[in-house]
Amino acid sequence: MRKLNLLLLLLCFLTTAFLLSCSKDDDRDMEKIVEMTIYPETGYGGYLFSTDVYGEFLLFSESDNQEKRILTSGANFSDNFDYEKGYEYKLEAKKTFLKNPPQDGSSIVFEYIKTISKEKIITQNSEIQIEMEVGPTKVGFISRSEDGIQQALFVKENGENNMKPLLLIEGFNYEEGYKYKLNVKKIIQAEPYSVKYILLDIISQEEV
């Protein structure tokens, strides 16, 4: 009987130790090494807790998730990675799933490890004519090259699904409170990479 009690006590002790170990493991952040693709053009998205301030972010996908999306998490990633528009990059990064993410941040953070390859994708200058919608109010915009918030047009190019901030359409005299549809020339310069929009004509102007 004494041996049985000791055995039961030992079993109880081992079970408790196992549960405590599992509990500690559950509290740990999960990490894994991933290969990422960073695309030659950037994307745009709104900031958390703000309805009218947009940022310019890297566009990326992962080797096990080919969906192209904006990299809004992991601020140190951009600081450690020297990005140039017009190039496609293959990177090795550490992906961390935070068990207790900050209230105003993402639960997933990427940390740059090294660059595997860098390839010039946009190699030729190009010009295309597009239709563009312009919203009736401007939005705040933080670009990758500026620290402060600038006022930007809120536009959507023909064929795109989402509105985005745009600082300038050359030759366009914007009036707030009107919704526009424009014919615009989009000029892409390969080296150094830049994109410029020039007004061709106003298709429609509607007061909102």
C-alpha positions in Angstrom: 0.0 0.0 0.0 2.8 2.3 0.9 4.5 1.6 -2.5 1.2 2.4 -4.3 0.9 5.7 -2.5 4.5 6.6 -3.4 3.8 5.6 -7.0 0.6 7.7 -7.1 2.5 10.7 -5.6 5.3 10.4 -8.1 2.8 10.2 -11.0 1.0 13.3 -9.7 4.3 15.1 -9.4 5.4 14.2 -13.0 1.9 15.2 -14.4 2.1 18.6 -12.6 5.7 19.2 -13.9 4.5 18.3 -17.5 1.6 20.6 -17.3 3.7 23.5 -16.0 6.3 22.8 -18.8 3.5 22.9 -21.4 2.1 26.1 -19.9 5.6 27.8 -20.2 5.9 26.6 -23.8 2.4 28.1 -24.6 3.7 31.5 -23.4 6.7 31.5 -25.7 6.8 33.3 -29.0 7.0 31.0 -32.0 9.8 31.6 -34.5 10.8 30.2 -37.9 13.1 31.1 -40.7 11.3 32.0 -44.0 12.3 33.1 -47.5 10.6 36.3 -48.6 10.2 38.0 -52.0 10.3 41.8 -51.9 8.8 43.4 -55.0 10.1 46.3 -57.1 7.1 48.6 -56.4 5.7 49.6 -53.0 2.2 49.3 -51.7 -0.1 51.5 -49.6 -2.2 51.0 -46.5 -3.9 52.8 -43.7 -2.4 53.1 -40.2 -4.1 51.4 -37.3 -6.5 53.6 -35.4 -6.5 56.2 -38.2 -9.0 56.5 -41.0 -7.3 59.2 -43.0 -3.5 58.6 -42.8 -1.9 56.2 -45.2 1.7 54.9 -45.4 4.0 53.5 -48.1 5.1 50.0 -47.4 7.2 47.2 -48.9 5.2 44.6 -50.9 6.2 41.0 -50.1 5.3 37.3 -50.3 6.7 34.2 -48.6 7.8 30.9 -50.0 4.9 29.1 -48.4 2.4 31.9 -49.0 2.5 33.5 -52.5 -0.1 36.1 -51.8 1.3 39.6 -52.3 0.7 41.9 -49.4 2.1 45.0 -47.6 4.7 44.6 -44.9 3.2 46.7 -42.1 4.8 44.8 -39.2 8.4 44.6 -38.0 9.8 48.2 -38.1 13.4 47.0 -37.6 13.0 45.1 -40.9 13.0 48.3 -43.0 15.8 49.8 -40.9 18.2 46.9 -41.5 17.3 46.3 -45.2 18.6 48.7 -47.9 15.7 48.7 -50.4 15.7 50.3 -53.9 12.6 50.5 -56.0 12.8 48.8 -59.3 14.5 45.7 -57.9 13.1 42.3 -56.8 14.8 40.8 -53.7 14.9 37.3 -52.2 15.6 37.5 -48.5 16.0 35.2 -45.5 14.1 36.5 -42.5 13.0 35.4 -39.0 9.2 35.3 -38.7 8.0 35.6 -35.1 4.4 34.9 -33.9 4.0 37.0 -30.8 2.0 35.3 -28.0 1.3 38.7 -26.4 1.3 41.3 -29.2 1.1 45.0 -28.4 -2.4 46.5 -28.6 -1.4 48.8 -31.5 0.8 46.3 -33.4 0.8 43.1 -35.4 1.0 39.6 -33.9 3.6 38.7 -36.6 7.0 40.4 -36.9 9.7 39.8 -39.6 13.3 40.3 -38.8 15.8 40.7 -41.7 18.7 38.2 -41.7 20.3 38.4 -45.1 19.8 39.2 -48.8 19.9 36.1 -51.0 19.5 37.9 -54.4 18.8 41.3 -55.9 17.5 41.5 -59.5 16.7 44.6 -61.6 13.1 44.0 -62.8 12.1 47.4 -64.2 14.7 48.0 -66.8 13.0 50.1 -69.5 11.2 53.4 -69.4 7.5 53.2 -70.3 4.5 55.5 -70.9 0.8 54.4 -70.7 -2.5 56.2 -70.8 -4.8 55.3 -68.0 -8.1 56.4 -66.4 -7.9 57.6 -62.8 -10.5 58.3 -60.2 -9.8 61.1 -57.6 -11.7 61.3 -54.3 -13.4 64.5 -53.0 -11.1 64.9 -50.0 -7.3 64.6 -49.4 -5.7 62.2 -47.0 -2.6 62.3 -44.8 0.4 60.4 -46.3 3.7 59.2 -44.9 6.0 58.2 -47.7 9.2 56.1 -47.3 11.4 59.1 -48.2 9.7 61.6 -45.8 9.3 61.5 -42.0 6.3 63.9 -41.7 2.7 63.7 -42.9 1.9 65.3 -46.2 -1.5 66.0 -47.8 -2.1 63.7 -50.8 -4.8 63.1 -53.4 -6.8 59.9 -52.8 -6.9 58.1 -56.2 -7.6 54.8 -57.9 -6.0 53.7 -61.2 -8.1 51.9 -63.7 -7.8 48.1 -63.0 -6.8 48.6 -59.4 -9.1 47.6 -56.5 -8.2 50.0 -53.8 -7.7 53.7 -53.4 -4.2 55.0 -52.7 -2.5 58.3 -51.8 -0.8 60.3 -54.6 1.1 63.5 -54.0 0.9 65.1 -57.5 -0.7 64.9 -60.9 1.1 67.4 -63.1 -1.3 70.0 -64.7 -4.2 69.0 -62.5 -5.9 71.8 -60.4 -7.7 69.9 -57.7 -10.7 71.4 -55.9 -11.8 69.7 -52.7 -15.4 68.5 -52.6 -15.4 67.2 -56.1 -15.1 63.7 -57.4 -13.1 63.4 -60.6 -12.5 61.0 -63.4 -9.3 61.8 -65.4 -7.3 60.7 -68.4 -3.7 60.6 -67.2 -0.3 59.7 -68.7 1.7 57.4 -66.4 5.4 57.7 -67.0 7.8 55.1 -65.4 11.5 55.8 -65.5 13.7 52.8 -64.9 16.9 54.4 -63.7 16.7 55.9 -61.2 13.3 54.5 -60.6 10.4 57.0 -60.5 6.7 57.3 -61.5 5.1 60.5 -62.7 1.5 61.3 -63.6 0.5 64.0 -66.1 -3.1 65.2 -66.7 -4.3 64.7 -70.3 -8.0 65.7 -69.7 -10.8 65.7 -67.2 -13.5 63.2 -68.2 -15.9 64.2 -65.4 -16.1 66.4 -62.3 -19.0 65.8 -59.9 -19.7 67.8 -56.7 -20.1 65.6 -53.6 
